[in-house]
Amino acid sequence: MVVNNFRCGWTPFSLVWDAAAVLDSSGAAMRDEMVSKPLGWPGGLARLFGVVGFANVVEEQLRYQSFEDYWSSFLTGQGKTGSYVTNLEAAQRSEWERHVKAAYLCGMVDGSRAFATSFWAVRGETPTQR
């Protein structure tokens, strides 16, 4: 499971939500609601995995390899951002993608990007029953 680290900045999602705030009046309110959740803060997701019984929980940082890699993560429909993106009308989603891609590229060629943020990726093991 992956959740963005809101507390240390969230550039990959800011690109999307900043565009949404301009293109859709509900974008700013959803952005504020998402930032306030402690699940996205350092250790938040790992704590949740521990509470539900996972052992050997590990957090990792993720990196996007291209705009397609980045944008495709929103097309899964997962979470509020994915749900928001996939529920847009096709023309609206295309316009939004164009704005977000321009922000991702910043005049450079497409490729791997290091954002001033981090994500928490968590994996754990179910303890063996004795």
C-alpha angles and dihedrals in degrees: 000000000000130000127172121250099242094179095063096044128280108225097163090057094036089063088058100038095044088055090046092051089056097041100037129034094220093056097086094049092050091048091054093048092051095049092054095062115103092209087081095050122097110291094005097113093039090054090052091052089050093049092054092050108265117146130208092025113189129191121208137179121240133213131199117232098200143348089269090054089049098043095043089062088068094048094067092078090232117148128350095304095049091045091049093049096046092048094056118104111259094252092047092048090049092051091047092049090052092054094044092047090053089053092046094049097040089192093307129112117271116269146102116343132200109205125198090249141066138223127216114230114186133194128172143170128238108242116249115253115240 
